Amino acid sequence: MRVEADAIRIAADRLSPALTDAAELILGHRGKVVITGVGKSGHIARQLAATLQSTGTPAVFLHGAEAAHGDLGVCQPGDPVVFVSNSGATDELLALAQPLRAMGCPMIGILGNTASPLASEVAIVLNASVQKEADPDGFTPTASALVALAMGHALAIVLMQARGFGKPEFLHLHGGGQLGRNLSLTVGEAMHAGDEVAWVTPETPLRQVVIAMSSRPLGAACVADANGILTGLVTDGDLRRALERHEDIRPLQAEHVMTRSPITVTPQALLHDALCLMEDRPRQISVLPVVDAAGICLGLLRLHDIYRSDHED
């Protein structure tokens, strides 16, 4: 894995204007993009076509070996064609260069060998070479496959940015599944509120906090003052740490064990944004207090609430 990660880092460090040149070539064409390859590179090409389709760039996969048996008909004059090849010397792909050139199709290569025969046929070369593969003998396409995939993803993201493809457009293409749910539902639509939540004050005895959390098992209790302003959060983890540190918990109150200034989310935020708050951090959290602009606590959102099925009670 380190070999593969290092290979991607090296490829990122050597990125050249060829990446933006490739994006501009694709953006200058109103039709689709054709992605082709064979073998393991063919699998990468197929995945790249799917990524482009889902991020605002119409794309199709063309199997390099089937192209000469009629499938080349998927290409229309002027369609940009992206070759994915580690060796850059695959006969099936080299055979496509002449008919594609005759059709006026500009060609881009995501190539592991920039001095290969295919490199001399394409207009733009994206350098996907690696120093070594991850397997002991160095012949299994591991690091090279991932670098080619990462280069394709880089191209896709540049195209997304150039097209202004954001959350609304992504939701339009991903209406179903977890992605669609996270981009369409707000925190306010999925959170727990009112009597579903364990509410305590800073002065609530810890024993009562435990009872409240046991009767409303959401993994946390919201600590709010008399005006409803969130002052802290008591989680299951806070309770365990309190028990580890104190033999007698009877003198303890919520304010003695609570997490002060916890990470919060607004009810208007998308579930996607809440998920990022929970997971994109060194130590992941599983529950978020929901507060309004005035700091008043409205309820709790759990990680489980984000991932639950629409049909789940």
N, C-alpha and C positions, 0 to 999 in steps of 0.2 A: 504493500500500500504506500509506503514511503517512496519507493522507486516511482510509482505512478504519480504521486503527488508532486514529487520533484520535477518530473517530466512536464507536468502541466504548468508549474511555476516557471520553468525555463522557457516554455513556449509563450507564456504571458509576457515575460521580460523582453522577448525579441519581437513582439508584435510590431508590424510596420504599417505604413499607409495603405498597404495592399488590402487590409481589412475594410477600410472605408471606401477604397476603390471598388471592391467587390459589392459593398452595400449600395453604392451609387449606381453601379451597373444594373443591379436588380431593381432599384427604385425607379430607374429610367424606363422600365418596361411595364406596361399595364397588364400584361398577362401573367401566366404562372411561371414558377421556377421548377425545373426538372432536376432531381437529385439522383445520381446513379453510382453504382459500385457493385462489386461481386465479393463473395466470401464474407469474411468478418467485416470488411469495409462496407459491404452491401447492407449488413445489419445496421451499421452506424448511419449509412445514407438513408435507410428507411426511417430510422428514428428522427433524423434531422428533418426529413420531409414532414413528419407528424408535428414536430415542434414548430416549424415555420407555419404550417396550416393553422395551428392553435394560437399563433401570435400575430395574425394579420397579414401574412404573406402566403398567397395561394401557392401550393407546391404539390408535386406528385413524385413518387418513387418509380424509377425505371430500372429494372434488373438488367445489368450490363450484358448478361449472357442471353437474355430473351430479346434484347433490342434488335438483333440481326434476324430474328424470326417473326418480325411484324410489330413488335411492341414499340419500335421507334416511332410509330404513328402517333404516339401520345405527344410527341414534340410538334409544336407549331412553329412556323418561321419566326425567328426573333426571340424565342423562349431562351432565357439564360439557362445553362446547364452547369451543374456543380458536380464534378467528379470527386469521389472519395476513394483514395487509393494509398496504401502504405508504400508499395514498391514503385508505383508510377510506371510500371512496365507490363501491366496486365493486357494480354492480347485483345480480349473482348472490349476493353475500354478504348484501347488505341484504335480499334476498328471503327469506333464511333466518330472519331475526329473529322474525317473527310465528309461524311454525309451531314453532320451537324454544321460544318462550315458552309456547305452548299446551301443549307437552309437559313443561313444568316444567324445562327444561334451562337451568341457569345459564350465562351467557356471559362469556367473558374475551376481551379484544382485545389482541393485540400489534400496535400501530398506529403508523404513521409520522406520522399526523395526529391529534392528540388533540382537535381541534375538529371532527372529521369527523362525517358522519351515523352511521357505524357506532359511533363513540365514544359517542354518546348512546343506543345500543341495548344495549350490553353493561353488565354489572354492575361489571366491573373493567377498567381500562385500564392496560396496561404500555406506557410511553412508549418507542417505538423510532424517534423522529424523528431526522433528521440535518440538519446545516447545509448540506451539499453532497454530491453524488455524486463518485465518483473520476474519472469521464470528463470530458474538456475541456468538453463542452457541458452537463453536469449533468443529463442525463435518463435515463442508463442505470442500472438498479437494481443498484448495486455496494455502496457503503457502507450503503445502507438494507437491502439483503439480509443483509449480514453482521451488522448491529446486531440485526435481527430474529432471526437465528440465535443470536447470543450471548445475547439476552434469553431465548430458549427454553431454551438450555443452562443459564442461571442458574436458571430455574424447575425444570428437571430435577434439578439438583444440590441445590437446597433440598429437593425431594421425596425424593431419595436419603437425605439426612441425616435428615430427619424419619422416614423408614421404617427407619432403621438398615441401609440397604442397603450392604453392604461387600464385601470380597473373596470370602467364601464364597458369597454370593448372586450375585455377578457371575459366578463360576465356574460356578454351576449353569446360568446362561443362556448362557454362552459356552464350552461344553465343547470346541468344535472350534476349529481355527485357531491362530494365534500367541498370541492372548490367552489361550485356554484352556491352551495349553502353558505359558505364563509364569506362570499362576496355579495350576497343578497340580504342576509339577515343582519340586523343590528344587535348590539348587546342588550338593548332594552327589550327586544323580542324573545331573548333566550334566558335572561337572568331570573334569579329567584328574588322575590320581594315580599314585603308584609310579614305575615305569620309564618311563612316558609323559612325565614331567616332567624338565627339566634341573635337577639339584640341585647347588649349589655351596656352598662355605663362604666367609666373608669373605676368607680368605687364598688362595683359588684364583687362580692367575695368569690374567690376562685372556685369554690365548691359549686356555687350557683352557675358559674360560667360552664363548668363541666356538665351540669345537669341540662342547661340550655342547649349545649352543643350535642348532647346525647339525644335529646328529644327532637332536634332539627339537624340531622347528620349531613351537613354540607361541607364539613371539613374545616369550618372556621366560624367565629362569632365576630360580629361587627361591634366595635366599641365606639359609642357616640355620646356626645354631651346632651344636655337638656334641650338644645336647639336642633338636634339631629346632625350636628357636624361630626364627621368622622375624625376620631382622635387616635385610633389604632385598630389593630386586627389581632385576634387570638386564634392561632391555627392549632391543628392537632400536634404539629411539631413543637409549638411553644409550650403546650401542656406537657409533653414528654420531657422537654428540657427543664421545666419547672420541677417535675418530680425527681429528676436526676440531681438537681441542685439543692432541694429542700426536703428534709425528712418530714417536716410538718408544714403542710400547705394552708392550714387554717388561717394564719394571719395574712395570707396573700390576697390581693385584689387584682382585678383585670389589668389595671395600669402597671402592675409590677411585672407582668409576664408578656404583655402584648407587644407586637411589632409596631413601633411608632413610625409614622409617615410611610405606610405601606404603598406599594405600587397600586395605582387605581386606574379605572377606565370610565369613560363617559357612556351614557346609554345610547348616544347617537353613533358611537364608533361601530364599525363593522366587526363581525366575528373574526375576520382575517386579521384586523389590527390588534384585537385582544389576544389572539393566538401568538402573534409576534411578541407582544409584551410578556407573555408567559414563557415562551420558549427561547427567544433570541437573547439569552443572558447566560452568564457563567453557571448560575444555579437556577434551574427551572422552578417555577411556581405553578401550583395547580388551582388556585382560587384568587379571584380579583374582586375587591370591593368596587361597587359602581356608585359614582358620585356625580352630582350635577355641578354646574358652574360655580355655585356658591359653596361647594364643599359638603353639601348635605348628602348623607349616605342613603342610597335608594335600594340597595340590595347586594347580592353576590352573584358572580358568574364563575362556574367551575370549568375546568378543562373538559370534563365529561359532558357538560352542556354544549360545548362546541362540536364534539365528535358524535353526539348521540344521533340516532336515526330520527327522521321526521315522523316515523310511525311509533316511536318510543314514548311511553307515558312519562 
